[in-house]
Amino acid sequence: MFNQTSKVLELNRRIDQLNGEVQYLQEQLNIVKGGAEIVGNSEAIASVKKEVLQAAKTNVSVLITGESGTGKEVIAYAVHSASNRAKKPFIRVNCAAIPSELFESELFGYEKGAFTGAHTKGKPGKFELARGGTIFLDEIGELPLPLQAKLLRVIQERTIDRLGGTRPVEVDFRLIAATNRNLLEMVRKELFRMDLYFRIDVFEIHAPSLREI
């Protein structure tokens, strides 16, 4: 009986060890995948790849800056792919493409009957769809001030209020934002909230243009 128990314990120990090795290899694979998403061998691209892997090791908010067409979404997805959230959703939101009157329902969702034309079963928002994964807010500099305040609250409290809902919904997400605008200049002109800026710009990655490569 004693020998049998010892064998079971040893088997469980070995299983735990193998699981640990598999997890380590998966993490290394995610890191390789993250770096591989970004094509190029220049010094500027090498710097971006390094920053991607550094950001992927954390869970802090990332701000990707750069001109239009510099592959900011590729960088965002590379960070997601190399992180421990890689198996969870990557949800992209183009802040410039959503009409302001629809922004709350798109990001926060709504309950049935919340407004005329609402789906009879309600609809989850982008933050709920990103549960456990990453939400990528592209062109965040286009958000009007009232919506910036609502976004700030979600980042701070990690809860959202569905339109027509009566209770807050907890959300688990990693935030990556991108912009082609100078947010600090917008802050000085009072076009972008300073508190929101410091919430999203915890780790910054600059996407180089062709002339910088």
C-alpha positions in Angstrom: 0.0 0.0 0.0 2.8 2.4 0.9 4.6 1.7 -2.4 1.4 2.3 -4.4 0.9 5.6 -2.6 4.4 6.6 -3.3 4.0 5.8 -7.0 0.8 7.9 -7.2 2.6 10.9 -5.5 5.5 10.5 -7.8 3.2 10.4 -10.8 1.4 13.5 -9.7 4.7 15.3 -9.2 5.8 14.3 -12.7 2.5 15.5 -14.2 2.9 18.9 -12.5 6.4 19.1 -13.8 5.3 18.4 -17.4 2.5 20.8 -17.1 5.0 23.5 -16.0 7.2 22.7 -19.0 4.3 22.9 -21.4 3.2 26.2 -20.0 6.8 27.6 -20.3 7.1 26.4 -23.9 3.7 28.0 -24.7 4.8 31.3 -23.3 8.0 31.2 -25.3 6.0 30.4 -28.4 3.8 33.3 -27.8 6.8 35.6 -27.5 8.2 34.3 -30.8 4.8 34.8 -32.5 4.6 38.3 -31.1 7.9 39.4 -32.5 7.3 37.6 -35.8 4.2 39.7 -36.5 6.4 42.8 -37.1 8.4 42.5 -40.4 11.7 44.2 -40.8 15.3 44.2 -39.6 16.2 47.9 -39.3 17.3 49.4 -36.0 13.9 51.1 -35.6 12.0 47.9 -36.1 14.3 46.0 -33.8 13.6 48.6 -31.1 9.8 48.1 -31.6 10.1 44.3 -31.4 12.1 44.7 -28.1 9.4 47.1 -26.7 6.6 44.7 -27.8 8.2 41.9 -25.8 8.7 44.1 -22.8 5.1 45.3 -22.9 3.9 41.7 -23.3 5.4 40.7 -20.0 3.2 43.2 -18.1 -0.5 43.9 -17.9 -0.3 47.7 -18.0 -2.0 49.9 -20.6 0.0 50.5 -23.8 -0.2 53.6 -26.0 1.0 53.2 -29.6 1.8 56.4 -31.4 2.7 57.1 -35.0 1.5 58.3 -38.3 -1.4 56.7 -40.2 -0.4 53.6 -42.1 2.6 52.7 -39.8 1.1 49.4 -38.6 -0.1 50.4 -35.1 -2.7 47.6 -35.1 0.0 45.0 -36.1 2.1 46.2 -33.1 -1.0 46.0 -30.8 -1.7 42.4 -31.9 1.9 41.5 -31.5 1.8 42.6 -27.8 -1.4 40.6 -27.4 0.0 37.5 -29.1 3.1 37.5 -26.9 1.2 38.1 -23.6 -0.4 35.6 -21.3 -3.8 36.8 -22.7 -2.9 35.4 -26.2 -5.6 32.6 -26.1 -8.3 35.2 -25.2 -10.0 37.6 -27.6 -8.4 40.6 -29.3 -11.1 43.1 -29.9 -10.5 46.1 -32.1 -12.5 49.3 -31.9 -12.0 52.2 -34.3 -12.9 55.2 -32.2 -13.1 57.5 -35.2 -15.6 55.2 -37.1 -18.3 54.9 -34.3 -20.8 57.8 -34.2 -20.8 59.4 -30.8 -24.5 58.5 -30.2 -23.7 54.8 -30.7 -20.4 54.7 -28.8 -21.8 53.7 -25.4 -24.0 50.9 -26.8 -21.0 49.6 -28.9 -18.5 49.6 -26.1 -20.7 48.9 -23.1 -23.6 47.0 -24.6 -27.3 47.3 -23.8 -30.1 45.4 -22.2 -33.2 44.3 -24.1 -35.6 47.2 -24.7 -32.9 49.8 -23.8 -33.9 51.9 -26.8 -36.0 51.8 -29.9 -34.5 49.3 -32.3 -32.5 47.5 -29.6 -32.1 43.7 -30.1 -34.7 41.8 -28.1 -32.1 39.9 -26.2 -29.8 42.8 -25.6 -26.2 42.9 -26.7 -22.8 42.7 -25.0 -20.4 45.5 -25.6 -16.8 45.4 -26.8 -15.4 45.4 -23.3 -17.4 42.3 -22.4 -16.4 40.6 -25.6 -12.7 41.2 -24.7 -13.1 39.5 -21.4 -9.8 38.0 -20.4 -8.1 39.3 -23.5 -7.2 42.7 -25.0 -9.3 45.6 -26.3 -7.5 47.8 -28.8 -8.9 51.3 -29.1 -7.6 52.7 -32.3 -7.6 56.5 -33.0 -8.4 57.2 -29.3 -7.6 60.9 -29.9 -10.9 61.2 -31.8 -13.0 60.6 -28.7 -15.0 63.6 -27.6 -14.5 64.7 -24.0 -17.8 63.3 -22.6 -16.9 59.8 -23.9 -13.4 60.2 -22.5 -14.9 60.6 -19.0 -16.9 57.4 -19.4 -13.9 55.5 -20.7 -11.8 56.7 -17.8 -14.4 55.3 -15.3 -14.2 51.9 -17.0 -10.4 51.8 -16.8 -10.4 52.8 -13.2 -13.2 50.7 -11.9 -13.1 47.7 -14.3 -16.8 47.7 -14.5 -19.2 48.8 -17.3 -22.9 49.8 -17.2 -25.0 48.4 -20.0 -27.5 50.9 -21.4 -30.8 50.1 -19.7 -29.0 48.0 -17.1 -29.5 48.2 -13.4 -26.2 46.7 -12.1 -22.5 47.1 -13.0 -20.8 44.3 -14.9 -17.2 43.4 -14.1 -14.8 43.3 -17.0 -11.3 41.9 -17.3 -9.3 43.4 -20.1 -5.9 44.6 -21.1 -6.1 48.0 -22.8 -4.0 49.0 -25.8 -4.7 52.3 -27.5 -3.3 54.0 -30.6 -3.3 57.5 -32.1 -1.7 59.5 -34.8 -2.3 62.7 -32.9 -0.2 64.5 -30.3 -2.2 63.7 -27.1 0.0 65.9 -24.9 -0.7 68.9 -27.1 -4.4 68.0 -27.0 -4.2 67.9 -23.2 -2.7 71.4 -23.2 -5.5 72.6 -25.4 -8.0 70.8 -23.1 -9.2 68.5 -25.9 -8.0 65.4 -24.1 -8.3 64.6 -20.4 -5.0 64.6 -18.6 -6.1 61.8 -16.2 -7.1 59.6 -19.1 -3.9 60.3 -20.9 -1.8 59.1 -17.9 -4.1 56.0 -17.6 -3.5 54.9 -21.2 0.1 56.0 -21.6 1.7 53.7 -19.0 3.9 52.0 -21.6 4.4 53.8 -24.9 5.6 52.3 -28.2 6.3 54.5 -31.2 5.5 53.0 -34.7 8.1 54.3 -37.0 7.2 55.7 -40.4 9.0 54.6 -43.6 11.4 57.5 -43.5 12.4 56.4 -39.9 13.1 52.8 -41.0 
